[in-house]
């Protein structure tokens, strides 16, 4: 089966059906499975090995945070969290669990497909404005984790510049423009930053950066 493989996880069948219908308008996207709770999500991710898992935050049995943590820890898929975007503790937990980004449940097909393609390609999720909104809320409402345990000292000056851009919610193209480098070089720098910091997603690195004062 070719194309971007997607797993849809939500406890409401109608929402799953709506997401599937939007995804299937793109011939480059293949829905390989559905799940109605976090336990089913982990089992299905292990079975189908999707490229991207769309995971609802609030679900019975096992919530989306724990499901995200397990899926990303096992390297089963990149996770995009489905949320009503009220920026509660579930969203913050999902970032730290390794979510690659967020989608509003009311999102349109164009945004949904753009997100799937970007995350499957290893990019962050959603527009910088939305990412910044999440990160600003993290900075205001979530206690900062001690930065001493994070290996910031291993970053080169350029990688620190890149981390600062991630803290602002910038994508690869915007990072390249800001630092006057190619987009390919920006992507390479981002990958090295994630590896050195032990982060599974750009948003996770951005939260660490915000906690450590890298953002303006």
C-alpha positions as CSV (number, residue, x, y, z in Angstrom):
1,X,0.0,0.0,0.0
2,X,1.6,3.3,-1.1
3,X,1.1,6.8,0.0
4,X,1.1,8.5,3.4
5,X,-0.4,6.0,5.9
6,X,-2.7,7.5,8.5
7,X,-4.3,6.2,11.6
8,X,-7.4,8.0,12.8
9,X,-8.1,7.9,16.6
10,X,-11.2,9.4,18.2
11,X,-13.9,8.0,20.5
12,X,-16.7,9.5,18.3
13,X,-17.5,7.5,15.2
14,X,-18.9,10.5,13.4
15,X,-15.7,12.5,13.9
16,X,-13.6,9.5,12.7
17,X,-15.9,9.2,9.6
18,X,-15.5,12.9,8.9
19,X,-11.7,12.8,9.2
20,X,-11.5,9.8,7.0
21,X,-13.7,11.4,4.3
22,X,-11.5,14.5,4.2
23,X,-8.3,12.4,4.1
24,X,-9.5,10.2,1.3
25,X,-10.0,13.2,-1.0
26,X,-6.2,13.1,-1.4
27,X,-4.9,10.2,-3.5
28,X,-1.5,10.4,-1.8
29,X,-3.1,9.6,1.6
30,X,-4.2,6.2,2.8
31,X,-6.2,5.6,6.0
32,X,-4.9,2.3,7.3
33,X,-7.0,2.1,10.4
34,X,-9.3,3.6,13.0
35,X,-9.4,3.4,16.8
36,X,-11.9,4.5,19.4
37,X,-9.6,4.8,22.5
38,X,-6.0,5.0,23.5
39,X,-5.5,1.3,24.0
40,X,-6.9,0.6,20.5
41,X,-4.7,3.3,19.1
42,X,-1.4,1.8,20.4
43,X,-2.4,-1.7,19.2
44,X,-3.5,-0.4,15.8
45,X,-0.3,1.6,15.5
46,X,1.8,-1.4,16.2
47,X,-0.2,-3.4,13.6
48,X,-0.3,-0.9,10.8
49,X,2.8,1.2,11.4
50,X,1.2,4.4,10.0
51,X,3.3,7.4,9.1
52,X,0.9,9.7,11.0
53,X,-1.5,9.1,13.8
54,X,-4.3,11.6,14.3
55,X,-5.1,11.2,18.0
56,X,-7.9,12.8,20.1
57,X,-6.7,14.1,23.5
58,X,-9.7,13.2,25.6
59,X,-10.8,9.5,25.2
60,X,-12.0,6.7,27.5
61,X,-9.8,3.8,28.7
62,X,-6.5,5.5,27.9
63,X,-6.4,9.2,27.0
64,X,-4.6,10.6,24.0
65,X,-1.6,11.8,26.1
66,X,-0.6,8.3,27.2
67,X,-1.4,6.9,23.8
68,X,0.9,9.6,22.2
69,X,3.6,8.8,24.7
70,X,3.5,5.1,23.9
71,X,3.3,5.6,20.1
72,X,6.2,8.0,20.0
73,X,8.3,6.1,22.5
74,X,8.1,3.0,20.3
75,X,8.7,5.0,17.1
76,X,5.4,3.8,15.6
77,X,4.2,7.1,14.1
78,X,4.4,10.8,14.2
79,X,1.4,12.0,16.3
80,X,-0.9,15.0,15.5
81,X,-3.2,15.7,18.4
82,X,-6.9,16.4,17.8
83,X,-8.2,19.1,20.2
84,X,-10.9,21.6,20.8
85,X,-7.9,23.9,21.5
86,X,-9.0,25.2,24.9
87,X,-5.3,24.9,25.9
88,X,-5.8,22.9,29.0
89,X,-3.3,20.6,30.7
90,X,-4.1,17.8,28.2
91,X,-2.5,19.9,25.4
92,X,0.6,20.6,27.4
93,X,0.9,17.0,28.3
94,X,0.6,16.0,24.7
95,X,3.5,18.3,23.7
96,X,5.7,16.8,26.4
97,X,4.6,13.3,25.3
98,X,6.1,13.9,21.9
99,X,3.1,15.1,19.8
100,X,4.3,16.6,16.5
101,X,1.5,19.2,16.5
102,X,-2.2,20.0,16.8
103,X,-5.3,20.0,14.7
104,X,-8.6,21.6,15.7
105,X,-11.5,19.2,15.4
106,X,-13.2,21.8,13.3
107,X,-10.4,22.0,10.8
108,X,-11.1,22.0,7.1
109,X,-9.8,19.4,4.6
110,X,-7.1,21.6,3.2
111,X,-5.5,22.2,6.6
112,X,-5.9,18.6,7.6
113,X,-4.1,17.4,4.5
114,X,-1.4,20.0,4.7
115,X,-0.8,18.9,8.3
116,X,-0.6,15.3,7.4
117,X,1.9,16.0,4.6
118,X,4.1,18.2,6.7
119,X,4.2,15.9,9.6
120,X,4.9,12.9,7.4
121,X,7.8,14.8,6.0
122,X,9.2,15.5,9.4
123,X,8.1,19.1,9.8
124,X,6.1,20.7,12.6
125,X,2.4,21.1,12.6
126,X,0.1,24.1,11.9
127,X,1.0,27.7,11.3
128,X,3.5,29.6,13.4
129,X,0.7,31.7,14.8
130,X,-1.1,28.7,16.2
131,X,2.2,27.2,17.5
132,X,3.1,30.4,19.2
133,X,-0.3,30.5,20.9
134,X,0.3,27.0,22.4
135,X,3.9,27.9,23.4
136,X,2.8,31.2,25.0
137,X,0.2,29.4,27.0
138,X,2.9,26.9,28.1
139,X,5.2,29.7,29.2
140,X,2.4,31.3,31.2
141,X,0.6,28.3,32.7
142,X,3.0,25.4,33.0
143,X,5.9,25.5,35.5
144,X,9.2,25.4,33.7
145,X,11.2,22.2,34.0
146,X,14.8,22.6,35.3
147,X,17.0,23.2,32.2
148,X,20.1,21.8,33.8
149,X,19.1,18.3,32.8
150,X,18.8,19.3,29.1
151,X,22.1,19.2,27.1
152,X,21.9,22.8,25.7
153,X,25.6,23.1,26.0
154,X,26.0,20.5,23.2
155,X,24.4,22.9,20.7
156,X,26.5,24.9,18.4
157,X,25.8,28.7,18.1
158,X,23.9,28.1,14.9
159,X,21.9,25.3,16.5
160,X,21.0,27.6,19.3
161,X,19.8,30.1,16.7
162,X,17.6,27.4,15.2
163,X,16.3,26.4,18.6
164,X,15.3,30.0,19.2
165,X,13.4,29.9,15.9
166,X,11.6,26.7,17.0
167,X,10.6,28.5,20.2
168,X,8.9,31.1,18.0
169,X,7.0,28.4,16.1
170,X,8.8,28.9,12.8
171,X,8.8,26.2,10.1
172,X,11.8,25.2,8.0
173,X,11.2,27.8,5.3
174,X,10.9,30.6,7.8
175,X,14.0,29.5,9.7
176,X,15.9,29.5,6.4
177,X,14.8,33.0,5.7
178,X,15.6,34.2,9.2
179,X,19.1,32.7,9.3
180,X,19.8,33.2,5.5
181,X,20.4,29.6,4.9
182,X,18.8,27.0,2.5
183,X,15.7,25.2,3.6
184,X,17.6,21.9,3.3
185,X,20.3,23.2,5.7
186,X,17.6,24.5,8.1
187,X,16.0,21.0,8.1
188,X,19.4,19.4,8.9
189,X,20.0,21.8,11.8
190,X,16.5,21.1,13.2
191,X,17.2,17.3,13.0
192,X,20.4,17.7,14.9
193,X,18.8,19.9,17.5
194,X,16.1,17.3,18.2
195,X,18.7,14.5,18.4
196,X,20.9,16.4,20.8
197,X,18.1,17.4,23.1
198,X,16.5,14.0,22.9
199,X,13.2,15.4,21.6
200,X,10.8,13.5,19.4
201,X,9.1,16.6,17.9
202,X,9.7,20.2,17.1
203,X,7.1,21.3,19.6
204,X,8.7,19.3,22.3
205,X,12.0,21.1,21.6
206,X,10.1,24.4,21.5
207,X,8.7,23.9,25.0
208,X,12.2,23.1,26.3
209,X,13.5,26.2,24.6
210,X,10.7,28.3,26.1
211,X,11.4,26.9,29.6
212,X,15.1,27.8,29.2
213,X,14.5,31.3,28.0
214,X,15.5,30.9,24.3
215,X,12.4,32.6,23.0
216,X,12.2,36.5,22.9
